[in-house]
């Protein structure tokens, strides 16, 4: 797959194909102006990175540099909107970036409302994008993987320092703006094969957790697909629940002021909301949270399974809701708000136990 620079260099893309893509894009957006870029790209059978260059209104500047330095430098822009998504869910948070800590394998940014986990070894391409919309100009910094899939986006807001944004683009502008950039074809997405899981040993490892982050290592150690692990660990630790349970939990949180956490991510970035929510609305296939400074958009119709989990830590039991798609891929996680080493909010524990119909924990389990 070849990513080709925008006009006037777009002659590298066959004129007939470029014209066809532009016409198809125009028709799609005329029929549904609210289509998101990822969905338009999917319908055109191109990557989201390529889509940037199909729109003649876009001004695209390729950026280059050390990823964590580039992300840390976003702090100079002031308030922006951070966006992370996967196929089914989109999370948007308004705030100011902080400096990342960690490495290219795993880094963290926690600065007020901006809470990110970054896996920049998966990142391949960055671009600054300006597009005219009527009399306005939309500006963003976008990061993609080697397949042209967006890992994370940073959108300018009215309160963003545009002079700082211009300086950022100049500072990180790639020395060469190539006419072509080759991307790797995206692999086909398919449900992972199940394994013959040693359930007693897996339960022992689950019950032996002292930190919830150990869960990822346990899944890797046993080589078990995550959703299979949830199905087989036992009903005292994980219960399948209707997909609508997530909506019920959101409505309960909105009506009671219960403070929650929502994690949405992809292979290169996880973005987190922490706090109460208020406005939950359904618009077509989308289940939305539409609060000042925080939006969540979920294609509820693309979520095929949901689970309620219990996992131990050294201080408390943690309860969560998890959503999955048809390929067994993770869509999002919901928990009650909790700071490290604090007990879980009892209101959240009671809600999940009620929604899941959890039986009491077996005697002898801490």
PASE-198333 format. One record per residue (C-alpha): residue in three letters; residue number from 1; x, y, z. Coordinates in pm, 1 decimal. Layout:
N
- ALA/NUM/X/Y/Z
...
END
This chain:
366
- UNK/1/0.0/0.0/0.0
- UNK/2/138.7/339.1/-95.8
- UNK/3/65.2/665.1/78.9
- UNK/4/97.8/950.1/-167.5
- UNK/5/149.1/1317.6/-89.6
- UNK/6/-140.5/1558.6/-144.7
- UNK/7/-174.3/1799.6/-432.7
- UNK/8/21.8/1930.7/-607.8
- UNK/9/237.6/1618.0/-578.1
- UNK/10/-60.3/1380.0/-596.8
- UNK/11/26.9/1297.2/-957.9
- UNK/12/212.9/998.4/-811.2
- UNK/13/-129.6/844.1/-750.9
- UNK/14/-303.0/745.8/-1075.5
- UNK/15/-531.0/1036.7/-1156.2
- UNK/16/-825.9/808.6/-1225.0
- UNK/17/-798.8/637.2/-885.3
- UNK/18/-754.2/965.2/-699.1
- UNK/19/-1054.8/1115.1/-874.1
- UNK/20/-1262.8/805.1/-802.3
- UNK/21/-1170.9/810.3/-433.2
- UNK/22/-1251.1/1179.9/-406.2
- UNK/23/-1588.5/1129.8/-570.6
- UNK/24/-1670.0/831.1/-349.6
- UNK/25/-1564.2/1020.8/-38.5
- UNK/26/-1782.8/1315.7/-139.6
- UNK/27/-2082.6/1086.3/-193.5
- UNK/28/-2033.7/909.5/141.5
- UNK/29/-2018.8/1235.3/335.7
- UNK/30/-2311.2/1382.1/143.0
- UNK/31/-2520.0/1083.4/248.9
- UNK/32/-2391.6/1088.8/608.8
- UNK/33/-2200.8/1405.9/708.6
- UNK/34/-2131.2/1263.1/1056.1
- UNK/35/-1924.5/968.9/928.2
- UNK/36/-1592.5/950.8/1109.3
- UNK/37/-1264.9/935.1/918.4
- UNK/38/-1199.1/573.3/1012.4
- UNK/39/-1539.7/468.0/883.3
- UNK/40/-1496.1/661.0/557.2
- UNK/41/-1155.1/500.0/503.7
- UNK/42/-1300.6/154.2/565.1
- UNK/43/-1578.2/213.0/312.8
- UNK/44/-1320.2/331.8/55.8
- UNK/45/-1095.3/32.2/132.9
- UNK/46/-795.5/252.5/211.1
- UNK/47/-611.8/334.4/532.0
- UNK/48/-698.6/637.2/741.3
- UNK/49/-355.4/782.9/667.2
- UNK/50/-426.5/759.5/293.1
- UNK/51/-762.8/922.7/346.0
- UNK/52/-589.5/1238.3/468.6
- UNK/53/-439.7/1276.5/126.8
- UNK/54/-753.4/1204.2/-72.3
- UNK/55/-924.7/1521.9/46.9
- UNK/56/-786.5/1812.3/-160.5
- UNK/57/-882.7/2052.6/121.4
- UNK/58/-626.0/1893.4/353.9
- UNK/59/-281.1/2043.4/411.5
- UNK/60/-67.5/1757.2/537.5
- UNK/61/282.8/1797.9/681.2
- UNK/62/468.9/1480.4/771.7
- UNK/63/648.1/1494.9/1106.7
- UNK/64/940.8/1295.7/1240.4
- UNK/65/1136.8/1262.1/1562.0
- UNK/66/1160.4/1057.3/1880.9
- UNK/67/801.9/968.2/1967.6
- UNK/68/803.1/1039.7/2340.2
- UNK/69/979.2/1372.7/2286.5
- UNK/70/718.4/1465.9/2026.2
- UNK/71/432.3/1369.8/2258.8
- UNK/72/585.2/1551.2/2554.3
- UNK/73/624.1/1864.1/2342.6
- UNK/74/244.9/1872.3/2295.4
- UNK/75/231.5/2031.4/2641.8
- UNK/76/336.9/2359.1/2479.0
- UNK/77/4.0/2378.3/2293.3
- UNK/78/-209.3/2430.8/2601.4
- UNK/79/-562.9/2283.5/2604.7
- UNK/80/-637.1/2041.4/2321.5
- UNK/81/-865.5/1745.3/2260.4
- UNK/82/-702.1/1400.4/2284.5
- UNK/83/-872.3/1124.7/2084.4
- UNK/84/-810.8/750.1/2085.4
- UNK/85/-1027.0/486.1/1922.7
- UNK/86/-1065.0/130.9/1806.3
- UNK/87/-1321.1/-12.8/1564.6
- UNK/88/-1607.5/10.9/1812.1
- UNK/89/-1530.0/290.6/2058.8
- UNK/90/-1400.0/648.7/2053.6
- UNK/91/-1286.0/843.5/2359.8
- UNK/92/-1223.0/1220.0/2358.1
- UNK/93/-1078.5/1419.6/2649.8
- UNK/94/-999.7/1791.4/2668.8
- UNK/95/-693.3/1899.4/2864.4
- UNK/96/-323.5/1980.9/2849.8
- UNK/97/-56.9/1717.7/2789.9
- UNK/98/213.5/1647.1/3045.0
- UNK/99/556.5/1495.4/3000.4
- UNK/100/559.1/1116.4/2948.9
- UNK/101/746.9/878.9/3175.0
- UNK/102/860.2/533.5/3065.9
- UNK/103/999.0/400.0/2738.6
- UNK/104/888.6/330.0/2383.4
- UNK/105/757.2/-7.3/2505.1
- UNK/106/522.6/149.6/2760.8
- UNK/107/494.8/511.1/2872.1
- UNK/108/246.9/704.3/3083.7
- UNK/109/111.8/1059.3/3070.8
- UNK/110/-100.9/1170.4/3365.6
- UNK/111/-173.6/1541.0/3371.4
- UNK/112/-517.7/1624.0/3506.0
- UNK/113/-776.2/1509.5/3253.3
- UNK/114/-517.8/1375.7/3005.7
- UNK/115/-442.0/1017.8/3112.8
- UNK/116/-267.2/800.2/2852.1
- UNK/117/-75.6/474.8/2822.6
- UNK/118/148.1/489.5/2515.3
- UNK/119/306.4/199.6/2324.9
- UNK/120/505.5/393.5/2069.4
- UNK/121/694.2/90.7/1937.8
- UNK/122/373.1/43.4/1735.2
- UNK/123/387.1/396.3/1589.4
- UNK/124/519.5/456.5/1239.8
- UNK/125/400.0/788.9/1099.5
- UNK/126/296.6/1132.1/1225.9
- UNK/127/129.9/1415.5/1039.4
- UNK/128/5.2/1765.9/1104.7
- UNK/129/-325.3/1821.2/929.1
- UNK/130/-507.4/2142.3/843.2
- UNK/131/-844.3/2130.0/669.8
- UNK/132/-1072.9/2415.6/580.3
- UNK/133/-1435.9/2378.3/685.8
- UNK/134/-1630.2/2678.8/563.8
- UNK/135/-1457.2/2984.7/708.8
- UNK/136/-1289.5/2779.1/982.3
- UNK/137/-972.0/2569.4/986.5
- UNK/138/-947.3/2244.1/1177.1
- UNK/139/-598.0/2156.7/1295.7
- UNK/140/-467.4/1832.2/1435.8
- UNK/141/-159.1/1618.8/1499.6
- UNK/142/-215.2/1253.2/1411.2
- UNK/143/-10.6/939.1/1480.6
- UNK/144/-43.8/617.3/1276.1
- UNK/145/95.5/264.0/1279.5
- UNK/146/271.2/90.2/989.8
- UNK/147/-66.5/3.3/835.6
- UNK/148/-191.5/362.4/833.8
- UNK/149/-427.8/297.1/1127.8
- UNK/150/-463.8/594.8/1361.5
- UNK/151/-314.7/528.8/1706.2
- UNK/152/-385.6/870.5/1860.5
- UNK/153/-498.6/1217.2/1750.5
- UNK/154/-462.1/1562.1/1904.5
- UNK/155/-714.2/1824.0/1790.5
- UNK/156/-678.1/2197.7/1837.8
- UNK/157/-949.8/2372.4/2037.7
- UNK/158/-1050.4/2742.1/2046.2
- UNK/159/-828.7/2781.7/2353.5
- UNK/160/-526.2/2608.7/2194.0
- UNK/161/-218.2/2826.9/2142.5
- UNK/162/-205.3/2833.0/1760.4
- UNK/163/132.7/3007.4/1753.4
- UNK/164/271.9/2725.3/1967.8
- UNK/165/109.3/2472.6/1734.2
- UNK/166/275.1/2634.5/1430.4
- UNK/167/607.8/2627.9/1613.0
- UNK/168/552.5/2261.5/1704.6
- UNK/169/493.1/2168.7/1340.5
- UNK/170/801.6/2359.9/1227.4
- UNK/171/1011.5/2199.2/1500.6
- UNK/172/907.5/1841.5/1412.9
- UNK/173/858.3/1879.8/1038.7
- UNK/174/1024.5/1592.6/854.5
- UNK/175/1328.9/1720.3/661.3
- UNK/176/1200.2/1545.3/350.6
- UNK/177/833.6/1549.6/254.2
- UNK/178/826.3/1239.0/31.6
- UNK/179/595.0/1199.2/-262.3
- UNK/180/532.4/839.6/-155.2
- UNK/181/544.1/647.7/170.8
- UNK/182/494.6/273.6/166.7
- UNK/183/273.0/118.8/433.0
- UNK/184/230.3/-247.3/515.3
- UNK/185/-103.1/-414.0/434.7
- UNK/186/-311.3/-462.6/749.0
- UNK/187/-343.3/-828.2/850.2
- UNK/188/-688.7/-982.3/845.7
- UNK/189/-858.1/-968.8/1183.4
- UNK/190/-983.3/-1302.8/1308.8
- UNK/191/-1080.1/-1463.5/1637.8
- UNK/192/-779.9/-1637.2/1802.1
- UNK/193/-792.1/-2013.1/1834.0
- UNK/194/-884.3/-2152.0/2174.7
- UNK/195/-631.4/-2357.1/2370.2
- UNK/196/-652.7/-2641.0/2619.3
- UNK/197/-633.3/-2421.9/2930.0
- UNK/198/-520.3/-2563.9/3264.3
- UNK/199/-811.7/-2405.1/3448.8
- UNK/200/-705.6/-2494.4/3808.2
- UNK/201/-357.7/-2348.6/3750.8
- UNK/202/-504.9/-2042.9/3582.2
- UNK/203/-748.5/-1987.2/3870.6
- UNK/204/-461.2/-2017.0/4115.8
- UNK/205/-267.0/-1750.6/3926.2
- UNK/206/-577.0/-1525.7/3906.9
- UNK/207/-642.1/-1558.3/4280.0
- UNK/208/-274.5/-1494.9/4354.4
- UNK/209/-271.9/-1148.2/4198.0
- UNK/210/-156.8/-863.2/4421.2
- UNK/211/-183.4/-596.8/4150.8
- UNK/212/-443.3/-584.0/3873.5
- UNK/213/-169.8/-514.9/3616.5
- UNK/214/-37.1/-868.0/3677.6
- UNK/215/-337.9/-991.6/3480.9
- UNK/216/-174.6/-917.7/3144.0
- UNK/217/131.9/-1121.2/3240.5
- UNK/218/-85.3/-1413.1/3352.2
- UNK/219/-273.1/-1413.7/3020.6
- UNK/220/60.6/-1411.2/2835.7
- UNK/221/212.0/-1684.3/3055.9
- UNK/222/-74.8/-1925.0/2985.7
- UNK/223/-95.4/-1826.4/2617.7
- UNK/224/-472.3/-1806.2/2641.4
- UNK/225/-692.0/-1566.4/2443.5
- UNK/226/-828.7/-1312.9/2687.7
- UNK/227/-1196.0/-1380.1/2620.2
- UNK/228/-1146.4/-1756.6/2653.1
- UNK/229/-984.7/-1696.3/2992.0
- UNK/230/-1289.2/-1500.7/3103.9
- UNK/231/-1526.5/-1773.1/2988.7
- UNK/232/-1340.2/-2053.9/3165.9
- UNK/233/-1205.5/-1910.4/3492.5
- UNK/234/-1529.4/-1977.3/3680.0
- UNK/235/-1856.8/-1795.8/3760.4
- UNK/236/-1733.6/-1677.7/4101.7
- UNK/237/-1463.0/-1468.8/3926.8
- UNK/238/-1618.4/-1379.9/3591.1
- UNK/239/-1975.2/-1373.2/3465.6
- UNK/240/-2095.5/-1318.5/3107.9
- UNK/241/-2352.8/-1037.8/3108.0
- UNK/242/-2575.6/-884.5/2839.3
- UNK/243/-2408.2/-618.3/2625.5
- UNK/244/-2673.8/-376.5/2752.3
- UNK/245/-2520.6/-406.2/3102.5
- UNK/246/-2266.7/-139.7/3010.9
- UNK/247/-2545.9/101.0/2921.2
- UNK/248/-2721.5/19.0/3250.0
- UNK/249/-2400.7/93.7/3440.1
- UNK/250/-2356.5/426.4/3259.4
- UNK/251/-2714.2/531.4/3332.3
- UNK/252/-2673.6/438.4/3697.8
- UNK/253/-2350.1/637.7/3722.3
- UNK/254/-2510.2/937.6/3551.2
- UNK/255/-2814.2/935.2/3779.6
- UNK/256/-2626.8/880.7/4107.1
- UNK/257/-2303.0/1073.2/4054.1
- UNK/258/-2096.1/755.1/4094.8
- UNK/259/-1740.6/827.1/3981.4
- UNK/260/-1610.1/579.2/3725.7
- UNK/261/-1313.5/497.2/3503.2
- UNK/262/-1339.6/408.5/3133.2
- UNK/263/-1043.9/273.3/2932.5
- UNK/264/-1051.2/276.0/2550.0
- UNK/265/-749.9/175.7/2346.6
- UNK/266/-579.2/16.2/2050.8
- UNK/267/-238.0/-142.8/1999.7
- UNK/268/-57.7/192.8/2033.0
- UNK/269/-248.5/392.4/2293.3
- UNK/270/-497.2/361.0/2579.9
- UNK/271/-688.5/670.2/2690.9
- UNK/272/-864.5/688.3/3027.6
- UNK/273/-1150.6/891.2/3170.4
- UNK/274/-1183.6/921.6/3547.2
- UNK/275/-1470.9/1098.9/3717.9
- UNK/276/-1850.0/1129.3/3720.2
- UNK/277/-2061.1/1148.7/3405.5
- UNK/278/-2394.9/1316.4/3339.2
- UNK/279/-2527.8/1304.4/2982.2
- UNK/280/-2581.2/957.7/2832.0
- UNK/281/-2757.2/952.1/2495.2
- UNK/282/-2825.9/707.2/2213.4
- UNK/283/-2795.9/833.7/1856.6
- UNK/284/-2860.4/566.3/1597.1
- UNK/285/-2615.3/279.5/1658.7
- UNK/286/-2400.3/497.2/1887.2
- UNK/287/-2419.2/496.9/2267.2
- UNK/288/-2268.4/828.3/2380.1
- UNK/289/-2147.0/1019.6/2682.0
- UNK/290/-2164.5/1388.8/2588.9
- UNK/291/-2016.9/1582.7/2880.0
- UNK/292/-1809.6/1902.2/2878.1
- UNK/293/-1449.4/1793.9/2830.5
- UNK/294/-1533.7/1424.7/2787.0
- UNK/295/-1707.5/1234.1/2508.4
- UNK/296/-1741.1/860.0/2459.7
- UNK/297/-1893.3/707.9/2146.0
- UNK/298/-1963.4/332.6/2134.6
- UNK/299/-2101.4/131.8/1842.8
- UNK/300/-2311.6/-85.3/2070.3
- UNK/301/-2425.3/-296.2/1774.4
- UNK/302/-2065.3/-407.2/1709.8
- UNK/303/-2012.2/-530.1/2066.5
- UNK/304/-2086.6/-903.1/2076.4
- UNK/305/-2001.6/-998.3/2435.6
- UNK/306/-1960.7/-846.4/2779.8
- UNK/307/-1825.7/-973.9/3111.5
- UNK/308/-1819.8/-874.4/3476.2
- UNK/309/-1487.2/-957.5/3645.7
- UNK/310/-1355.2/-990.6/4000.1
- UNK/311/-978.9/-962.5/4049.1
- UNK/312/-786.7/-942.8/4375.8
- UNK/313/-517.2/-694.0/4472.0
- UNK/314/-316.5/-668.7/4792.3
- UNK/315/-568.8/-416.1/4930.0
- UNK/316/-907.8/-500.3/4779.2
- UNK/317/-1113.4/-685.3/4522.3
- UNK/318/-1160.2/-496.9/4195.6
- UNK/319/-1476.2/-536.2/3989.4
- UNK/320/-1491.8/-435.7/3623.0
- UNK/321/-1704.7/-458.2/3311.1
- UNK/322/-1534.3/-550.8/2982.1
- UNK/323/-1670.3/-540.2/2626.3
- UNK/324/-1549.9/-746.9/2327.3
- UNK/325/-1614.1/-756.7/1952.7
- UNK/326/-1685.4/-1051.5/1723.2
- UNK/327/-1313.1/-1132.8/1689.4
- UNK/328/-1263.0/-1147.7/2064.9
- UNK/329/-1084.2/-811.1/2061.7
- UNK/330/-1104.9/-582.2/2358.5
- UNK/331/-1333.6/-278.5/2313.7
- UNK/332/-1329.2/-105.4/2653.4
- UNK/333/-1311.4/-150.5/3032.0
- UNK/334/-1522.0/20.6/3297.9
- UNK/335/-1434.5/35.7/3668.5
- UNK/336/-1520.0/246.6/3967.5
- UNK/337/-1285.2/537.9/4034.3
- UNK/338/-997.2/429.5/4255.1
- UNK/339/-653.2/561.2/4336.8
- UNK/340/-366.4/315.5/4379.4
- UNK/341/-377.5/126.4/4711.6
- UNK/342/-726.8/254.0/4797.4
- UNK/343/-1020.7/17.4/4845.9
- UNK/344/-1282.5/-5.6/4573.7
- UNK/345/-1583.6/224.9/4601.7
- UNK/346/-1853.9/16.6/4776.6
- UNK/347/-2120.9/169.5/4552.6
- UNK/348/-1938.5/37.8/4247.0
- UNK/349/-1888.4/-307.0/4400.9
- UNK/350/-2260.1/-329.7/4480.4
- UNK/351/-2357.1/-218.2/4129.5
- UNK/352/-2142.1/-478.8/3951.2
- UNK/353/-2248.1/-756.1/4188.9
- UNK/354/-2612.4/-668.9/4123.0
- UNK/355/-2573.4/-644.1/3744.0
- UNK/356/-2372.1/-965.8/3720.8
- UNK/357/-2561.1/-1169.3/3980.3
- UNK/358/-2232.3/-1270.5/4139.6
- UNK/359/-2256.5/-1537.6/4406.3
- UNK/360/-2067.0/-1467.9/4730.0
- UNK/361/-1695.9/-1538.1/4708.8
- UNK/362/-1608.9/-1894.0/4813.8
- UNK/363/-1502.3/-1933.5/5173.5
- UNK/364/-1126.8/-1914.3/5218.9
- UNK/365/-1072.1/-1679.2/4925.8
- UNK/366/-933.6/-1351.6/5049.0
END
